[in-house]
Amino acid sequence: MDGNNQIYPLAYGYRDSENDTSWSWFHIELHDVIGEPIELVIISNRHKSIEKAIRTVFSNSLHGNCICHLSQNMRAKFKNDKVQKFFFKVSKAYRVLEFESYMQEVSKVKADVVAYAMEANVEKWARAHFPGRQYSNMTTNIAECLNSVLREARELPITVLTEYLRFTFQQWLSTKDEYLLDNFCLQNRSI
């Protein structure tokens, strides 16, 4: 995301499947483009190949797990909507005391949820325990948004898909530039 909390695509790639080789390749290519900025935080789902690639390629960066993916897994496993609601409160708590209070509430509803959540490595999904600064970025909603835009286009031949992506990104960036320019001109009209 850019400084205005808007989507700013940095990289995309095509591979035949999600595995160690393809995720490693993607992260190496991404690293070549952006390097390893100080305090970089990468949020992803809990795919083992993604975690492995981040640990290897971005060894000085922090990795967090998407709270939406984790909550969906909890919902499927425990079949309880209250649990999902509490989980979002727990994950977004700023202070450890607040986190623990919410965890106690969750354990009253369904005790085995707490064990499941703790097994998922609390430092990767709970803001109160996260070792870095992730601010409010706790989901992969940006990537899911792009996946939604590309849902039908993924069936196209690779060259057409590439052109579709280029056009889509160009439209997004052009619209954003026009918006920023208009606001700059309005704010600086007296100059």
SULLIN-V277132 format. One record per run of one state. SS is the DSSP state (hx for helix, st for strand, lp for the rest). FROM is the first residue (numbers start at 1). TO is the last residue. If there is no record, write none. Layout:
<<SS & FROM & TO> <SS & FROM & TO>>
This chain:
<<lp & 1 & 19> <hx & 20 & 34> <lp & 35 & 40> <st & 41 & 44> <lp & 45 & 47> <hx & 48 & 57> <lp & 58 & 61> <st & 62 & 65> <lp & 66 & 66> <hx & 67 & 78> <lp & 79 & 80> <hx & 81 & 92> <lp & 93 & 95> <hx & 96 & 109> <lp & 110 & 110> <hx & 111 & 119> <lp & 120 & 121> <hx & 122 & 125> <lp & 126 & 140> <hx & 141 & 150> <lp & 151 & 152> <hx & 153 & 155> <lp & 156 & 157> <hx & 158 & 187> <lp & 188 & 191>>
